[in-house]
Amino acid sequence: MAGFKGFGGGMNMQQMMKQAQKMQEQMLKAQEELEDTELTGEAGGGIVTVTMNGKKRMLGVSVKPEAVDPDDVEMLEDLILAAYNDAYERAGELEQEKLPMGGMGF
């Protein structure tokens, strides 16, 4: 067993630890960027918009007056849902861009 140095020697372990620390720092930075980025989804040609951040937290909803028809509330509900889903999809794409492999950094 002479010459056995564990995980390939102390220097390699230090390099691995530095790489892991660097990846963690990159992950934290990407998480902060997602938190600070605002995305907008829309429906009905912009009649309804939903704003959310890159962490998929809804920040706001905007409904233009022409979208409000008391006799067709269901249409407004559908527009809000479509705008939300559009924003959610954009946030998911941004998340994949910033955090490939679901945040694993690979």
LOPA-506536 format. One record per atom (N, C-alpha, C): residue in one letter; residue number from 1; x, y, z. Coordinates in steps of 0.02 Angstrom, whole numbers, plus 50000, padded with zeros to 5 digits. Each point is the difference from the previous one (the first is absolute). Example, Ala and Ser with C-alpha at 12.3 -4.5 7.8 and 13.67 -1.06 7.14 Angstrom:
LOPA-506536
   selo   keke    east   north      up
      A      1   50660   49716   50390
      A      1   49955   50059   50000
      A      1   50045   50060   50000
      S      2   49982   50053   49964
      S      2   50042   50059   50003
      S      2   49961   50055   50037
END
This chain:
LOPA-506536
   selo   keke    east   north      up
      M      1   50040   49940   50000
      M      1   49960   50060   50000
      M      1   50042   50062   50000
      A      2   50065   49992   49995
      A      2   50042   50059   49997
      A      2   49982   50040   49938
      G      3   49999   50065   50008
      G      3   49984   50042   49944
      G      3   49926   50018   49995
      F      4   49957   49971   50041
      F      4   49929   50016   49999
      F      4   49991   50070   50029
      K      5   49969   50043   49961
      K      5   49993   50070   50022
      K      5   49926   50021   50005
      G      6   49958   49954   50014
      G      6   49929   50017   50008
      G      6   49968   50017   49934
      F      7   49972   50059   49994
      F      7   49963   50021   49940
      F      7   50047   50030   49947
      G      8   50055   49969   49989
      G      8   50044   50025   49947
      G      8   50049   50052   50026
      G      9   50009   50005   50064
      G      9   50047   50048   50028
      G      9   49965   50062   50026
      G     10   50032   50034   50047
      G     10   49971   50058   50033
      G     10   49988   50058   49952
      M     11   50042   50010   49951
      M     11   49992   50056   49954
      M     11   49936   49993   49959
      N     12   49985   49940   49976
      N     12   49939   49990   49961
      N     12   49938   50013   50043
      M     13   50003   49980   50063
      M     13   49943   50011   50045
      M     13   49990   50075   50010
      Q     14   50055   50037   50007
      Q     14   49994   50073   50008
      Q     14   49970   50031   49937
      Q     15   50021   49977   49942
      Q     15   49973   50026   49938
      Q     15   49926   49985   49994
      M     16   49981   49939   50020
      M     16   49929   49982   49999
      M     16   49960   50044   50046
      M     17   50026   50015   50059
      M     17   49965   50042   50048
      M     17   49993   50071   49972
      K     18   50053   50025   49968
      K     18   49997   50067   49970
      K     18   49948   50002   49944
      Q     19   49998   49948   49959
      Q     19   49950   49997   49946
      Q     19   49930   49998   50028
      A     20   49990   49961   50053
      A     20   49934   49995   50031
      A     20   49979   50067   50029
      Q     21   50047   50036   50031
      Q     21   49986   50065   50028
      Q     21   49983   50050   49945
      K     22   50038   49997   49944
      K     22   49987   50044   49944
      K     22   49931   49987   49970
      M     23   49982   49936   49994
      M     23   49934   49982   49974
      M     23   49945   50026   50045
      Q     24   50011   49995   50066
      Q     24   49950   50023   50047
      Q     24   49991   50076   49994
      E     25   50056   50036   49993
      E     25   49996   50073   49991
      E     25   49963   50018   49936
      Q     26   50014   49963   49946
      Q     26   49965   50013   49936
      Q     26   49926   49986   50007
      M     27   49983   49948   50037
      M     27   49930   49982   50011
      M     27   49964   50055   50039
      L     28   50032   50025   50053
      L     28   49970   50054   50039
      L     28   49990   50063   49959
      K     29   50049   50015   49958
      K     29   49994   50059   49957
      K     29   49943   49991   49950
      A     30   49994   49941   49971
      A     30   49946   49987   49953
      A     30   49932   50004   50035
      Q     31   49996   49975   50061
      Q     31   49937   50003   50038
      Q     31   49981   50073   50012
      E     32   50049   50042   50017
      E     32   49986   50071   50010
      E     32   49977   50033   49935
      E     33   50032   49982   49945
      E     33   49979   50029   49935
      E     33   49929   49980   49984
      L     34   49981   49938   50014
      L     34   49932   49978   49988
      L     34   49951   50040   50042
      E     35   50018   50012   50062
      E     35   49957   50037   50046
      E     35   49989   50071   49975
      D     36   50052   50030   49970
      D     36   49997   50070   49980
      D     36   49973   50010   49929
      T     37   49994   49947   49961
      T     37   49977   50007   49931
      T     37   49924   49998   49997
      E     38   49971   50048   49965
      E     38   49928   50001   49990
      E     38   49983   49979   49929
      L     39   49950   49957   49993
      L     39   49976   49975   49936
      L     39   49926   50016   49995
      T     40   49977   50011   49939
      T     40   49930   50015   49990
      T     40   49970   49950   49951
      G     41   49944   49973   50020
      G     41   49960   49957   49956
      G     41   49938   50038   49982
      E     42   49973   49986   49941
      E     42   49940   50036   49979
      E     42   49952   49955   49964
      A     43   49939   50024   49996
      A     43   49947   49964   49964
      A     43   49953   50051   49969
      G     44   49966   49978   49949
      G     44   49952   50045   49967
      G     44   50035   50059   49968
      G     45   50059   49990   49973
      G     45   50036   50054   49968
      G     45   50022   50054   50049
      G     46   50012   49982   50062
      G     46   50022   50048   50050
      G     46   49944   50030   50042
      I     47   49940   49975   49991
      I     47   49944   50025   50040
      I     47   50009   49982   50073
      V     48   50029   49940   50012
      V     48   50016   49979   50068
      V     48   50074   49983   50002
      T     49   50035   50028   50050
      T     49   50070   49983   50009
      T     49   50012   49978   50072
      V     50   50047   49954   50007
      V     50   50021   49976   50065
      V     50   50075   50009   50004
      T     51   50023   50029   50054
      T     51   50072   50010   50011
      T     51   50021   49954   50057
      M     52   50056   49964   49988
      M     52   50028   49958   50053
      M     52   50075   50004   49997
      N     53   50032   49978   50054
      N     53   50073   49999   49998
      N     53   50024   49932   49976
      G     54   50065   49994   49991
      G     54   50029   49938   49974
      G     54   49993   49941   50047
      K     55   49980   50013   50062
      K     55   49987   49946   50048
      K     55   49927   49979   49999
      K     56   49963   50025   49951
      K     56   49930   49982   49988
      K     56   49953   50026   50053
      R     57   50017   50056   50031
      R     57   49956   50033   50047
      R     57   49963   50056   49963
      M     58   49933   49998   50001
      M     58   49961   50050   49965
      M     58   50007   50066   50036
      L     59   50016   50053   49961
      L     59   50010   50066   50028
      L     59   49942   50047   49986
      G     60   49963   49987   49946
      G     60   49945   50044   49983
      G     60   49958   49975   49943
      V     61   49939   50028   49996
      V     61   49953   49985   49947
      V     61   49973   50066   49975
      S     62   49996   50007   49934
      S     62   49970   50060   49971
      S     62   49945   49979   49952
      V     63   49942   50031   50008
      V     63   49942   49984   49957
      V     63   49976   50066   49970
      K     64   50000   50003   49934
      K     64   49975   50061   49967
      K     64   49924   50000   50005
      P     65   49970   50059   50005
      P     65   49928   50005   50009
      P     65   49958   49962   49948
      E     66   50024   49997   49938
      E     66   49961   49966   49948
      E     66   49995   49925   50012
      A     67   50041   49974   50045
      A     67   49996   49928   50015
      A     67   49945   49984   50050
      V     68   49973   50052   50031
      V     68   49949   49989   50053
      V     68   49930   50004   49969
      D     69   49969   49942   49999
      D     69   49931   49995   49976
      D     69   49961   49962   50054
      P     70   49958   50035   50037
      P     70   49964   49967   50056
      P     70   49960   49939   49977
      D     71   49982   49998   49936
      D     71   49962   49943   49975
      D     71   50044   49942   49978
      D     72   50067   50010   50001
      D     72   50045   49947   49978
      D     72   50062   49998   50045
      V     73   49989   49989   50064
      V     73   50055   49997   50048
      V     73   50046   49941   49984
      E     74   49971   49947   49974
      E     74   50039   49941   49983
      E     74   50056   50016   49950
      M     75   49986   50043   49952
      M     75   50051   50020   49951
      M     75   50058   50035   50034
      L     76   49984   50045   50047
      L     76   50053   50035   50037
      L     76   50042   49951   50040
      E     77   49967   49952   50032
      E     77   50036   49949   50038
      E     77   50047   49961   49954
      D     78   49977   49983   49941
      D     78   50041   49963   49952
      D     78   50060   50042   49978
      L     79   49989   50064   49989
      L     79   50055   50044   49979
      L     79   50053   50006   50055
      I     80   49977   50007   50062
      I     80   50048   50004   50057
      I     80   50040   49935   50005
      L     81   49966   49944   49994
      L     81   50034   49936   50003
      L     81   50051   49993   49943
      A     82   49981   50019   49940
      A     82   50045   49995   49942
      A     82   50061   50046   50009
      A     83   49989   50061   50026
      A     83   50056   50046   50011
      A     83   50046   49973   50054
      Y     84   49972   49972   50052
      Y     84   50041   49970   50054
      Y     84   50042   49943   49971
      N     85   49968   49956   49962
      N     85   50037   49943   49972
      N     85   50056   50023   49953
      D     86   49988   50053   49963
      D     86   50051   50028   49955
      D     86   50059   50025   50041
      A     87   49987   50037   50053
      A     87   50054   50025   50043
      A     87   50037   49943   50034
      Y     88   49962   49950   50022
      Y     88   50030   49942   50034
      Y     88   50047   49963   49953
      E     89   49979   49992   49938
      E     89   50042   49966   49951
      E     89   50065   50040   49987
      R     90   49993   50065   49995
      R     90   50059   50042   49990
      R     90   50048   49995   50059
      A     91   49972   49999   50061
      A     91   50041   49994   50060
      A     91   50035   49932   50001
      G     92   49965   49948   49978
      G     92   50030   49933   49997
      G     92   50058   49998   49951
      E     93   49992   50033   49943
      E     93   50054   50002   49950
      E     93   50061   50037   50028
      L     94   49987   50056   50035
      L     94   50054   50038   50030
      L     94   50035   49959   50053
      E     95   49961   49964   50039
      E     95   50029   49958   50053
      E     95   50045   49947   49970
      Q     96   49979   49968   49946
      Q     96   50041   49950   49967
      Q     96   50064   50029   49972
      E     97   49995   50062   49976
      E     97   50058   50034   49973
      E     97   50050   50016   50056
      K     98   49975   50024   50056
      K     98   50043   50021   50056
      K     98   50023   49940   50043
      L     99   49956   49951   50006
      L     99   50014   49943   50043
      L     99   49989   49935   49962
      P    100   50046   49984   49954
      P    100   49991   49938   49961
      P    100   49995   49939   50046
      M    101   49966   49949   49977
      M    101   49990   49939   50039
      M    101   49963   50013   50065
      G    102   49953   50046   49998
      G    102   49959   50014   50059
      G    102   50039   50028   50058
      G    103   50053   50037   49986
      G    103   50038   50031   50054
      G    103   50062   49963   50019
      M    104   50017   49947   49964
      M    104   50059   49961   50017
      M    104   50064   50032   49974
      G    105   49995   50046   49953
      G    105   50059   50033   49973
      G    105   50037   49960   49948
      F    106   49969   49948   49972
      F    106   50033   49959   49949
      F    106   49972   50016   49933
END
